[in-house]
């Protein structure tokens, strides 16, 4: 019976774990970036809607005021 010695590479699993950890961290960072970008986009859309509503209301008020002025002039 003969026993042959085999060299076992013990550093490979450690490197694989490190790479796996790095990839997992990169994915988590990308997910976080996507969430931040989504929140920013939603905030911008909300602000645009909010600004549009305010401008529309301001325009309606101005139109009513000018219409009232015209009605007074016509009387």
mmCIF file of the N, C-alpha and C atoms, coordinates in Angstrom:
data_MODEL
# 
_entry.id   MODEL 
# 
loop_
_atom_site.group_PDB 
_atom_site.id 
_atom_site.type_symbol 
_atom_site.label_atom_id 
_atom_site.label_alt_id 
_atom_site.label_comp_id 
_atom_site.label_asym_id 
_atom_site.label_entity_id 
_atom_site.label_seq_id 
_atom_site.pdbx_PDB_ins_code 
_atom_site.Cartn_x 
_atom_site.Cartn_y 
_atom_site.Cartn_z 
_atom_site.occupancy 
_atom_site.B_iso_or_equiv 
_atom_site.pdbx_formal_charge 
_atom_site.auth_seq_id 
_atom_site.auth_comp_id 
_atom_site.auth_asym_id 
_atom_site.auth_atom_id 
_atom_site.pdbx_PDB_model_num 
ATOM 1   N N  . UNK A 1 1  ? 0.838   -1.151 0.000   1.00 0.00 ? 1  UNK A N  1 
ATOM 2   C CA . UNK A 1 1  ? 0.000   0.000  0.000   1.00 0.00 ? 1  UNK A CA 1 
ATOM 3   C C  . UNK A 1 1  ? 0.901   1.237  0.000   1.00 0.00 ? 1  UNK A C  1 
ATOM 4   N N  . UNK A 1 2  ? 0.610   2.139  -0.907  1.00 0.00 ? 2  UNK A N  1 
ATOM 5   C CA . UNK A 1 2  ? 1.428   3.351  -0.942  1.00 0.00 ? 2  UNK A CA 1 
ATOM 6   C C  . UNK A 1 2  ? 0.538   4.570  -0.740  1.00 0.00 ? 2  UNK A C  1 
ATOM 7   N N  . UNK A 1 3  ? 1.047   5.473  0.006   1.00 0.00 ? 3  UNK A N  1 
ATOM 8   C CA . UNK A 1 3  ? 0.322   6.722  0.231   1.00 0.00 ? 3  UNK A CA 1 
ATOM 9   C C  . UNK A 1 3  ? 1.014   7.820  -0.543  1.00 0.00 ? 3  UNK A C  1 
ATOM 10  N N  . UNK A 1 4  ? 0.240   8.480  -1.361  1.00 0.00 ? 4  UNK A N  1 
ATOM 11  C CA . UNK A 1 4  ? 0.801   9.597  -2.111  1.00 0.00 ? 4  UNK A CA 1 
ATOM 12  C C  . UNK A 1 4  ? 0.367   10.884 -1.421  1.00 0.00 ? 4  UNK A C  1 
ATOM 13  N N  . UNK A 1 5  ? 1.269   11.790 -1.371  1.00 0.00 ? 5  UNK A N  1 
ATOM 14  C CA . UNK A 1 5  ? 0.896   13.062 -0.747  1.00 0.00 ? 5  UNK A CA 1 
ATOM 15  C C  . UNK A 1 5  ? 0.259   13.951 -1.805  1.00 0.00 ? 5  UNK A C  1 
ATOM 16  N N  . UNK A 1 6  ? -0.746  14.602 -1.413  1.00 0.00 ? 6  UNK A N  1 
ATOM 17  C CA . UNK A 1 6  ? -1.436  15.513 -2.325  1.00 0.00 ? 6  UNK A CA 1 
ATOM 18  C C  . UNK A 1 6  ? -1.363  16.912 -1.727  1.00 0.00 ? 6  UNK A C  1 
ATOM 19  N N  . UNK A 1 7  ? -1.123  17.846 -2.596  1.00 0.00 ? 7  UNK A N  1 
ATOM 20  C CA . UNK A 1 7  ? -1.053  19.230 -2.149  1.00 0.00 ? 7  UNK A CA 1 
ATOM 21  C C  . UNK A 1 7  ? -2.455  19.826 -2.256  1.00 0.00 ? 7  UNK A C  1 
ATOM 22  N N  . UNK A 1 8  ? -2.929  20.330 -1.165  1.00 0.00 ? 8  UNK A N  1 
ATOM 23  C CA . UNK A 1 8  ? -4.262  20.918 -1.145  1.00 0.00 ? 8  UNK A CA 1 
ATOM 24  C C  . UNK A 1 8  ? -4.110  22.433 -1.092  1.00 0.00 ? 8  UNK A C  1 
ATOM 25  N N  . UNK A 1 9  ? -4.778  23.085 -2.015  1.00 0.00 ? 9  UNK A N  1 
ATOM 26  C CA . UNK A 1 9  ? -4.726  24.543 -2.066  1.00 0.00 ? 9  UNK A CA 1 
ATOM 27  C C  . UNK A 1 9  ? -5.773  25.097 -1.103  1.00 0.00 ? 9  UNK A C  1 
ATOM 28  N N  . UNK A 1 10 ? -5.330  25.539 0.038   1.00 0.00 ? 10 UNK A N  1 
ATOM 29  C CA . UNK A 1 10 ? -6.262  26.023 1.055   1.00 0.00 ? 10 UNK A CA 1 
ATOM 30  C C  . UNK A 1 10 ? -6.588  27.503 0.893   1.00 0.00 ? 10 UNK A C  1 
ATOM 31  N N  . UNK A 1 11 ? -5.851  28.197 0.050   1.00 0.00 ? 11 UNK A N  1 
ATOM 32  C CA . UNK A 1 11 ? -6.114  29.629 -0.132  1.00 0.00 ? 11 UNK A CA 1 
ATOM 33  C C  . UNK A 1 11 ? -7.250  29.882 -1.109  1.00 0.00 ? 11 UNK A C  1 
ATOM 34  N N  . UNK A 1 12 ? -7.527  28.949 -1.994  1.00 0.00 ? 12 UNK A N  1 
ATOM 35  C CA . UNK A 1 12 ? -8.578  29.150 -2.997  1.00 0.00 ? 12 UNK A CA 1 
ATOM 36  C C  . UNK A 1 12 ? -9.944  29.378 -2.353  1.00 0.00 ? 12 UNK A C  1 
ATOM 37  N N  . UNK A 1 13 ? -10.360 28.554 -1.406  1.00 0.00 ? 13 UNK A N  1 
ATOM 38  C CA . UNK A 1 13 ? -11.675 28.803 -0.804  1.00 0.00 ? 13 UNK A CA 1 
ATOM 39  C C  . UNK A 1 13 ? -11.756 30.169 -0.121  1.00 0.00 ? 13 UNK A C  1 
ATOM 40  N N  . UNK A 1 14 ? -10.676 30.607 0.501   1.00 0.00 ? 14 UNK A N  1 
ATOM 41  C CA . UNK A 1 14 ? -10.671 31.909 1.165   1.00 0.00 ? 14 UNK A CA 1 
ATOM 42  C C  . UNK A 1 14 ? -10.843 33.011 0.130   1.00 0.00 ? 14 UNK A C  1 
ATOM 43  N N  . UNK A 1 15 ? -10.116 32.907 -0.982  1.00 0.00 ? 15 UNK A N  1 
ATOM 44  C CA . UNK A 1 15 ? -10.237 33.907 -2.043  1.00 0.00 ? 15 UNK A CA 1 
ATOM 45  C C  . UNK A 1 15 ? -11.650 33.895 -2.616  1.00 0.00 ? 15 UNK A C  1 
ATOM 46  N N  . UNK A 1 16 ? -12.200 32.702 -2.795  1.00 0.00 ? 16 UNK A N  1 
ATOM 47  C CA . UNK A 1 16 ? -13.563 32.605 -3.313  1.00 0.00 ? 16 UNK A CA 1 
ATOM 48  C C  . UNK A 1 16 ? -14.553 33.274 -2.361  1.00 0.00 ? 16 UNK A C  1 
ATOM 49  N N  . UNK A 1 17 ? -14.353 33.069 -1.068  1.00 0.00 ? 17 UNK A N  1 
ATOM 50  C CA . UNK A 1 17 ? -15.236 33.698 -0.087  1.00 0.00 ? 17 UNK A CA 1 
ATOM 51  C C  . UNK A 1 17 ? -15.095 35.212 -0.123  1.00 0.00 ? 17 UNK A C  1 
ATOM 52  N N  . UNK A 1 18 ? -13.846 35.684 -0.270  1.00 0.00 ? 18 UNK A N  1 
ATOM 53  C CA . UNK A 1 18 ? -13.623 37.127 -0.347  1.00 0.00 ? 18 UNK A CA 1 
ATOM 54  C C  . UNK A 1 18 ? -14.292 37.706 -1.587  1.00 0.00 ? 18 UNK A C  1 
ATOM 55  N N  . UNK A 1 19 ? -14.133 37.025 -2.716  1.00 0.00 ? 19 UNK A N  1 
ATOM 56  C CA . UNK A 1 19 ? -14.761 37.486 -3.963  1.00 0.00 ? 19 UNK A CA 1 
ATOM 57  C C  . UNK A 1 19 ? -16.278 37.476 -3.831  1.00 0.00 ? 19 UNK A C  1 
ATOM 58  N N  . UNK A 1 20 ? -16.789 36.420 -3.228  1.00 0.00 ? 20 UNK A N  1 
ATOM 59  C CA . UNK A 1 20 ? -18.231 36.312 -3.032  1.00 0.00 ? 20 UNK A CA 1 
ATOM 60  C C  . UNK A 1 20 ? -18.728 37.450 -2.149  1.00 0.00 ? 20 UNK A C  1 
ATOM 61  N N  . UNK A 1 21 ? -17.975 37.751 -1.096  1.00 0.00 ? 21 UNK A N  1 
ATOM 62  C CA . UNK A 1 21 ? -18.350 38.841 -0.197  1.00 0.00 ? 21 UNK A CA 1 
ATOM 63  C C  . UNK A 1 21 ? -18.321 40.175 -0.939  1.00 0.00 ? 21 UNK A C  1 
ATOM 64  N N  . UNK A 1 22 ? -17.263 40.380 -1.737  1.00 0.00 ? 22 UNK A N  1 
ATOM 65  C CA . UNK A 1 22 ? -17.146 41.631 -2.499  1.00 0.00 ? 22 UNK A CA 1 
ATOM 66  C C  . UNK A 1 22 ? -18.299 41.773 -3.484  1.00 0.00 ? 22 UNK A C  1 
ATOM 67  N N  . UNK A 1 23 ? -18.631 40.676 -4.167  1.00 0.00 ? 23 UNK A N  1 
ATOM 68  C CA . UNK A 1 23 ? -19.733 40.725 -5.133  1.00 0.00 ? 23 UNK A CA 1 
ATOM 69  C C  . UNK A 1 23 ? -21.052 40.999 -4.421  1.00 0.00 ? 23 UNK A C  1 
ATOM 70  N N  . UNK A 1 24 ? -21.245 40.359 -3.289  1.00 0.00 ? 24 UNK A N  1 
ATOM 71  C CA . UNK A 1 24 ? -22.465 40.592 -2.514  1.00 0.00 ? 24 UNK A CA 1 
ATOM 72  C C  . UNK A 1 24 ? -22.559 42.031 -2.060  1.00 0.00 ? 24 UNK A C  1 
ATOM 73  N N  . UNK A 1 25 ? -21.428 42.586 -1.674  1.00 0.00 ? 25 UNK A N  1 
ATOM 74  C CA . UNK A 1 25 ? -21.405 43.979 -1.231  1.00 0.00 ? 25 UNK A CA 1 
ATOM 75  C C  . UNK A 1 25 ? -21.667 44.914 -2.408  1.00 0.00 ? 25 UNK A C  1 
ATOM 76  N N  . UNK A 1 26 ? -21.088 44.607 -3.577  1.00 0.00 ? 26 UNK A N  1 
ATOM 77  C CA . UNK A 1 26 ? -21.328 45.439 -4.758  1.00 0.00 ? 26 UNK A CA 1 
ATOM 78  C C  . UNK A 1 26 ? -22.804 45.414 -5.130  1.00 0.00 ? 26 UNK A C  1 
ATOM 79  N N  . UNK A 1 27 ? -23.420 44.247 -5.054  1.00 0.00 ? 27 UNK A N  1 
ATOM 80  C CA . UNK A 1 27 ? -24.845 44.130 -5.375  1.00 0.00 ? 27 UNK A CA 1 
ATOM 81  C C  . UNK A 1 27 ? -25.667 44.943 -4.376  1.00 0.00 ? 27 UNK A C  1 
ATOM 82  N N  . UNK A 1 28 ? -25.311 44.866 -3.107  1.00 0.00 ? 28 UNK A N  1 
ATOM 83  C CA . UNK A 1 28 ? -26.034 45.639 -2.082  1.00 0.00 ? 28 UNK A CA 1 
ATOM 84  C C  . UNK A 1 28 ? -25.880 47.134 -2.342  1.00 0.00 ? 28 UNK A C  1 
ATOM 85  N N  . UNK A 1 29 ? -24.665 47.550 -2.715  1.00 0.00 ? 29 UNK A N  1 
ATOM 86  C CA . UNK A 1 29 ? -24.432 48.968 -3.024  1.00 0.00 ? 29 UNK A CA 1 
ATOM 87  C C  . UNK A 1 29 ? -25.242 49.403 -4.234  1.00 0.00 ? 29 UNK A C  1 
ATOM 88  N N  . UNK A 1 30 ? -25.302 48.546 -5.260  1.00 0.00 ? 30 UNK A N  1 
ATOM 89  C CA . UNK A 1 30 ? -26.078 48.886 -6.455  1.00 0.00 ? 30 UNK A CA 1 
ATOM 90  C C  . UNK A 1 30 ? -27.560 48.976 -6.116  1.00 0.00 ? 30 UNK A C  1 
ATOM 91  N N  . UNK A 1 31 ? -28.045 48.050 -5.298  1.00 0.00 ? 31 UNK A N  1 
ATOM 92  C CA . UNK A 1 31 ? -29.450 48.094 -4.881  1.00 0.00 ? 31 UNK A CA 1 
ATOM 93  C C  . UNK A 1 31 ? -29.745 49.386 -4.128  1.00 0.00 ? 31 UNK A C  1 
ATOM 94  N N  . UNK A 1 32 ? -28.814 49.776 -3.276  1.00 0.00 ? 32 UNK A N  1 
ATOM 95  C CA . UNK A 1 32 ? -28.988 51.006 -2.503  1.00 0.00 ? 32 UNK A CA 1 
ATOM 96  C C  . UNK A 1 32 ? -29.012 52.215 -3.440  1.00 0.00 ? 32 UNK A C  1 
ATOM 97  N N  . UNK A 1 33 ? -28.116 52.224 -4.437  1.00 0.00 ? 33 UNK A N  1 
ATOM 98  C CA . UNK A 1 33 ? -28.085 53.320 -5.410  1.00 0.00 ? 33 UNK A CA 1 
ATOM 99  C C  . UNK A 1 33 ? -29.390 53.394 -6.187  1.00 0.00 ? 33 UNK A C  1 
ATOM 100 N N  . UNK A 1 34 ? -29.904 52.244 -6.584  1.00 0.00 ? 34 UNK A N  1 
ATOM 101 C CA . UNK A 1 34 ? -31.158 52.208 -7.333  1.00 0.00 ? 34 UNK A CA 1 
ATOM 102 C C  . UNK A 1 34 ? -32.283 52.770 -6.480  1.00 0.00 ? 34 UNK A C  1 
ATOM 103 N N  . UNK A 1 35 ? -32.297 52.393 -5.212  1.00 0.00 ? 35 UNK A N  1 
ATOM 104 C CA . UNK A 1 35 ? -33.349 52.883 -4.313  1.00 0.00 ? 35 UNK A CA 1 
ATOM 105 C C  . UNK A 1 35 ? -33.258 54.396 -4.154  1.00 0.00 ? 35 UNK A C  1 
ATOM 106 N N  . UNK A 1 36 ? -32.044 54.923 -4.003  1.00 0.00 ? 36 UNK A N  1 
ATOM 107 C CA . UNK A 1 36 ? -31.850 56.370 -3.870  1.00 0.00 ? 36 UNK A CA 1 
ATOM 108 C C  . UNK A 1 36 ? -32.282 57.071 -5.149  1.00 0.00 ? 36 UNK A C  1 
ATOM 109 N N  . UNK A 1 37 ? -31.867 56.527 -6.306  1.00 0.00 ? 37 UNK A N  1 
ATOM 110 C CA . UNK A 1 37 ? -32.249 57.134 -7.582  1.00 0.00 ? 37 UNK A CA 1 
ATOM 111 C C  . UNK A 1 37 ? -33.757 57.126 -7.764  1.00 0.00 ? 37 UNK A C  1 
ATOM 112 N N  . UNK A 1 38 ? -34.404 56.044 -7.369  1.00 0.00 ? 38 UNK A N  1 
ATOM 113 C CA . UNK A 1 38 ? -35.856 55.949 -7.483  1.00 0.00 ? 38 UNK A CA 1 
ATOM 114 C C  . UNK A 1 38 ? -36.523 56.986 -6.586  1.00 0.00 ? 38 UNK A C  1 
ATOM 115 N N  . UNK A 1 39 ? -36.022 57.118 -5.374  1.00 0.00 ? 39 UNK A N  1 
ATOM 116 C CA . UNK A 1 39 ? -36.592 58.103 -4.455  1.00 0.00 ? 39 UNK A CA 1 
ATOM 117 C C  . UNK A 1 39 ? -36.413 59.515 -5.002  1.00 0.00 ? 39 UNK A C  1 
ATOM 118 N N  . UNK A 1 40 ? -35.235 59.792 -5.589  1.00 0.00 ? 40 UNK A N  1 
ATOM 119 C CA . UNK A 1 40 ? -34.997 61.119 -6.166  1.00 0.00 ? 40 UNK A CA 1 
ATOM 120 C C  . UNK A 1 40 ? -35.935 61.371 -7.340  1.00 0.00 ? 40 UNK A C  1 
ATOM 121 N N  . UNK A 1 41 ? -36.111 60.371 -8.183  1.00 0.00 ? 41 UNK A N  1 
ATOM 122 C CA . UNK A 1 41 ? -36.992 60.522 -9.346  1.00 0.00 ? 41 UNK A CA 1 
ATOM 123 C C  . UNK A 1 41 ? -38.433 60.759 -8.900  1.00 0.00 ? 41 UNK A C  1 
ATOM 124 N N  . UNK A 1 42 ? -38.864 60.011 -7.896  1.00 0.00 ? 42 UNK A N  1 
ATOM 125 C CA . UNK A 1 42 ? -40.224 60.195 -7.393  1.00 0.00 ? 42 UNK A CA 1 
ATOM 126 C C  . UNK A 1 42 ? -40.395 61.579 -6.768  1.00 0.00 ? 42 UNK A C  1 
ATOM 127 N N  . UNK A 1 43 ? -39.371 62.040 -6.059  1.00 0.00 ? 43 UNK A N  1 
ATOM 128 C CA . UNK A 1 43 ? -39.438 63.369 -5.444  1.00 0.00 ? 43 UNK A CA 1 
ATOM 129 C C  . UNK A 1 43 ? -39.504 64.444 -6.520  1.00 0.00 ? 43 UNK A C  1 
ATOM 130 N N  . UNK A 1 44 ? -38.709 64.283 -7.580  1.00 0.00 ? 44 UNK A N  1 
ATOM 131 C CA . UNK A 1 44 ? -38.732 65.261 -8.670  1.00 0.00 ? 44 UNK A CA 1 
ATOM 132 C C  . UNK A 1 44 ? -40.103 65.284 -9.334  1.00 0.00 ? 44 UNK A C  1 
ATOM 133 N N  . UNK A 1 45 ? -40.653 64.115 -9.574  1.00 0.00 ? 45 UNK A N  1 
ATOM 134 C CA . UNK A 1 45 ? -41.976 64.043 -10.202 1.00 0.00 ? 45 UNK A CA 1 
ATOM 135 C C  . UNK A 1 45 ? -43.018 64.698 -9.302  1.00 0.00 ? 45 UNK A C  1 
ATOM 136 N N  . UNK A 1 46 ? -42.935 64.449 -8.012  1.00 0.00 ? 46 UNK A N  1 
ATOM 137 C CA . UNK A 1 46 ? -43.881 65.055 -7.069  1.00 0.00 ? 46 UNK A CA 1 
ATOM 138 C C  . UNK A 1 46 ? -43.724 66.570 -7.072  1.00 0.00 ? 46 UNK A C  1 
ATOM 139 N N  . UNK A 1 47 ? -42.477 67.039 -7.050  1.00 0.00 ? 47 UNK A N  1 
ATOM 140 C CA . UNK A 1 47 ? -42.232 68.485 -7.056  1.00 0.00 ? 47 UNK A CA 1 
ATOM 141 C C  . UNK A 1 47 ? -42.754 69.114 -8.333  1.00 0.00 ? 47 UNK A C  1 
ATOM 142 N N  . UNK A 1 48 ? -42.561 68.429 -9.467  1.00 0.00 ? 48 UNK A N  1 
ATOM 143 C CA . UNK A 1 48 ? -43.068 68.964 -10.729 1.00 0.00 ? 48 UNK A CA 1 
ATOM 144 C C  . UNK A 1 48 ? -44.585 69.057 -10.688 1.00 0.00 ? 48 UNK A C  1 
ATOM 145 N N  . UNK A 1 49 ? -45.231 68.011 -10.197 1.00 0.00 ? 49 UNK A N  1 
ATOM 146 C CA . UNK A 1 49 ? -46.692 68.025 -10.077 1.00 0.00 ? 49 UNK A CA 1 
ATOM 147 C C  . UNK A 1 49 ? -47.140 69.134 -9.132  1.00 0.00 ? 49 UNK A C  1 
ATOM 148 N N  . UNK A 1 50 ? -46.449 69.254 -8.024  1.00 0.00 ? 50 UNK A N  1 
ATOM 149 C CA . UNK A 1 50 ? -46.792 70.262 -7.027  1.00 0.00 ? 50 UNK A CA 1 
ATOM 150 C C  . UNK A 1 50 ? -46.619 71.662 -7.606  1.00 0.00 ? 50 UNK A C  1 
ATOM 151 N N  . UNK A 1 51 ? -45.511 71.884 -8.300  1.00 0.00 ? 51 UNK A N  1 
ATOM 152 C CA . UNK A 1 51 ? -45.265 73.188 -8.913  1.00 0.00 ? 51 UNK A CA 1 
ATOM 153 C C  . UNK A 1 51 ? -46.305 73.477 -9.982  1.00 0.00 ? 51 UNK A C  1 
ATOM 154 N N  . UNK A 1 52 ? -46.644 72.463 -10.768 1.00 0.00 ? 52 UNK A N  1 
ATOM 155 C CA . UNK A 1 52 ? -47.632 72.644 -11.828 1.00 0.00 ? 52 UNK A CA 1 
ATOM 156 C C  . UNK A 1 52 ? -48.984 73.038 -11.232 1.00 0.00 ? 52 UNK A C  1 
ATOM 157 N N  . UNK A 1 53 ? -49.364 72.368 -10.162 1.00 0.00 ? 53 UNK A N  1 
ATOM 158 C CA . UNK A 1 53 ? -50.642 72.682 -9.507  1.00 0.00 ? 53 UNK A CA 1 
ATOM 159 C C  . UNK A 1 53 ? -50.651 74.117 -9.008  1.00 0.00 ? 53 UNK A C  1 
ATOM 160 N N  . UNK A 1 54 ? -49.554 74.518 -8.377  1.00 0.00 ? 54 UNK A N  1 
ATOM 161 C CA . UNK A 1 54 ? -49.472 75.880 -7.845  1.00 0.00 ? 54 UNK A CA 1 
ATOM 162 C C  . UNK A 1 54 ? -49.531 76.906 -8.974  1.00 0.00 ? 54 UNK A C  1 
ATOM 163 N N  . UNK A 1 55 ? -48.813 76.620 -10.068 1.00 0.00 ? 55 UNK A N  1 
ATOM 164 C CA . UNK A 1 55 ? -48.817 77.551 -11.200 1.00 0.00 ? 55 UNK A CA 1 
ATOM 165 C C  . UNK A 1 55 ? -50.197 77.611 -11.846 1.00 0.00 ? 55 UNK A C  1 
ATOM 166 N N  . UNK A 1 56 ? -50.831 76.463 -11.974 1.00 0.00 ? 56 UNK A N  1 
ATOM 167 C CA . UNK A 1 56 ? -52.174 76.429 -12.561 1.00 0.00 ? 56 UNK A CA 1 
ATOM 168 C C  . UNK A 1 56 ? -53.148 77.228 -11.711 1.00 0.00 ? 56 UNK A C  1 
ATOM 169 N N  . UNK A 1 57 ? -53.068 77.046 -10.414 1.00 0.00 ? 57 UNK A N  1 
ATOM 170 C CA . UNK A 1 57 ? -53.944 77.780 -9.508  1.00 0.00 ? 57 UNK A CA 1 
ATOM 171 C C  . UNK A 1 57 ? -53.671 79.280 -9.600  1.00 0.00 ? 57 UNK A C  1 
ATOM 172 N N  . UNK A 1 58 ? -52.399 79.652 -9.642  1.00 0.00 ? 58 UNK A N  1 
ATOM 173 C CA . UNK A 1 58 ? -52.039 81.069 -9.757  1.00 0.00 ? 58 UNK A CA 1 
ATOM 174 C C  . UNK A 1 58 ? -52.573 81.649 -11.065 1.00 0.00 ? 58 UNK A C  1 
ATOM 175 N N  . UNK A 1 59 ? -52.464 80.888 -12.146 1.00 0.00 ? 59 UNK A N  1 
ATOM 176 C CA . UNK A 1 59 ? -52.981 81.353 -13.443 1.00 0.00 ? 59 UNK A CA 1 
ATOM 177 C C  . UNK A 1 59 ? -54.499 81.525 -13.390 1.00 0.00 ? 59 UNK A C  1 
ATOM 178 N N  . UNK A 1 60 ? -55.179 80.582 -12.782 1.00 0.00 ? 60 UNK A N  1 
ATOM 179 C CA . UNK A 1 60 ? -56.642 80.676 -12.671 1.00 0.00 ? 60 UNK A CA 1 
ATOM 180 C C  . UNK A 1 60 ? -57.046 81.906 -11.868 1.00 0.00 ? 60 UNK A C  1 
ATOM 181 N N  . UNK A 1 61 ? -56.330 82.159 -10.787 1.00 0.00 ? 61 UNK A N  1 
ATOM 182 C CA . UNK A 1 61 ? -56.633 83.339 -9.962  1.00 0.00 ? 61 UNK A CA 1 
ATOM 183 C C  . UNK A 1 61 ? -56.422 84.609 -10.769 1.00 0.00 ? 61 UNK A C  1 
ATOM 184 N N  . UNK A 1 62 ? -55.307 84.681 -11.493 1.00 0.00 ? 62 UNK A N  1 
ATOM 185 C CA . UNK A 1 62 ? -55.037 85.862 -12.323 1.00 0.00 ? 62 UNK A CA 1 
ATOM 186 C C  . UNK A 1 62 ? -56.086 86.035 -13.410 1.00 0.00 ? 62 UNK A C  1 
ATOM 187 N N  . UNK A 1 63 ? -56.484 84.933 -14.022 1.00 0.00 ? 63 UNK A N  1 
ATOM 188 C CA . UNK A 1 63 ? -57.499 85.007 -15.076 1.00 0.00 ? 63 UNK A CA 1 
ATOM 189 C C  . UNK A 1 63 ? -58.826 85.504 -14.502 1.00 0.00 ? 63 UNK A C  1 
ATOM 190 N N  . UNK A 1 64 ? -59.198 85.017 -13.334 1.00 0.00 ? 64 UNK A N  1 
ATOM 191 C CA . UNK A 1 64 ? -60.449 85.459 -12.704 1.00 0.00 ? 64 UNK A CA 1 
ATOM 192 C C  . UNK A 1 64 ? -60.390 86.945 -12.361 1.00 0.00 ? 64 UNK A C  1 
ATOM 193 N N  . UNK A 1 65 ? -59.236 87.376 -11.837 1.00 0.00 ? 65 UNK A N  1 
ATOM 194 C CA . UNK A 1 65 ? -59.084 88.792 -11.496 1.00 0.00 ? 65 UNK A CA 1 
ATOM 195 C C  . UNK A 1 65 ? -59.189 89.662 -12.740 1.00 0.00 ? 65 UNK A C  1 
ATOM 196 N N  . UNK A 1 66 ? -58.511 89.242 -13.809 1.00 0.00 ? 66 UNK A N  1 
ATOM 197 C CA . UNK A 1 66 ? -58.560 90.047 -15.036 1.00 0.00 ? 66 UNK A CA 1 
ATOM 198 C C  . UNK A 1 66 ? -59.961 90.009 -15.643 1.00 0.00 ? 66 UNK A C  1 
ATOM 199 N N  . UNK A 1 67 ? -60.643 88.885 -15.542 1.00 0.00 ? 67 UNK A N  1 
ATOM 200 C CA . UNK A 1 67 ? -62.008 88.782 -16.045 1.00 0.00 ? 67 UNK A CA 1 
ATOM 201 C C  . UNK A 1 67 ? -62.935 89.715 -15.258 1.00 0.00 ? 67 UNK A C  1 
ATOM 202 N N  . UNK A 1 68 ? -62.747 89.751 -13.947 1.00 0.00 ? 68 UNK A N  1 
ATOM 203 C CA . UNK A 1 68 ? -63.541 90.666 -13.119 1.00 0.00 ? 68 UNK A CA 1 
ATOM 204 C C  . UNK A 1 68 ? -63.274 92.121 -13.502 1.00 0.00 ? 68 UNK A C  1 
ATOM 205 N N  . UNK A 1 69 ? -62.019 92.439 -13.786 1.00 0.00 ? 69 UNK A N  1 
ATOM 206 C CA . UNK A 1 69 ? -61.685 93.803 -14.213 1.00 0.00 ? 69 UNK A CA 1 
ATOM 207 C C  . UNK A 1 69 ? -62.392 94.143 -15.518 1.00 0.00 ? 69 UNK A C  1 
ATOM 208 N N  . UNK A 1 70 ? -62.396 93.187 -16.457 1.00 0.00 ? 70 UNK A N  1 
ATOM 209 C CA . UNK A 1 70 ? -63.062 93.421 -17.748 1.00 0.00 ? 70 UNK A CA 1 
ATOM 210 C C  . UNK A 1 70 ? -64.566 93.613 -17.559 1.00 0.00 ? 70 UNK A C  1 
ATOM 211 N N  . UNK A 1 71 ? -65.127 92.796 -16.688 1.00 0.00 ? 71 UNK A N  1 
ATOM 212 C CA . UNK A 1 71 ? -66.566 92.921 -16.432 1.00 0.00 ? 71 UNK A CA 1 
ATOM 213 C C  . UNK A 1 71 ? -66.892 94.283 -15.835 1.00 0.00 ? 71 UNK A C  1 
ATOM 214 N N  . UNK A 1 72 ? -66.034 94.770 -14.933 1.00 0.00 ? 72 UNK A N  1 
ATOM 215 C CA . UNK A 1 72 ? -66.244 96.095 -14.338 1.00 0.00 ? 72 UNK A CA 1 
ATOM 216 C C  . UNK A 1 72 ? -66.124 97.181 -15.401 1.00 0.00 ? 72 UNK A C  1 
ATOM 217 N N  . UNK A 1 73 ? -65.186 97.025 -16.309 1.00 0.00 ? 73 UNK A N  1 
ATOM 218 C CA . UNK A 1 73 ? -64.997 98.019 -17.375 1.00 0.00 ? 73 UNK A CA 1 
ATOM 219 C C  . UNK A 1 73 ? -66.196 98.038 -18.320 1.00 0.00 ? 73 UNK A C  1 
ATOM 220 N N  . UNK A 1 74 ? -66.772 96.883 -18.571 1.00 0.00 ? 74 UNK A N  1 
ATOM 221 C CA . UNK A 1 74 ? -67.894 96.797 -19.505 1.00 0.00 ? 74 UNK A CA 1 
ATOM 222 C C  . UNK A 1 74 ? -69.177 97.358 -18.901 1.00 0.00 ? 74 UNK A C  1 
ATOM 223 N N  . UNK A 1 75 ? -69.276 97.407 -17.592 1.00 0.00 ? 75 UNK A N  1 
ATOM 224 C CA . UNK A 1 75 ? -70.497 97.909 -16.944 1.00 0.00 ? 75 UNK A CA 1 
ATOM 225 C C  . UNK A 1 75 ? -70.555 99.365 -17.041 1.00 0.00 ? 75 UNK A C  1 
# 
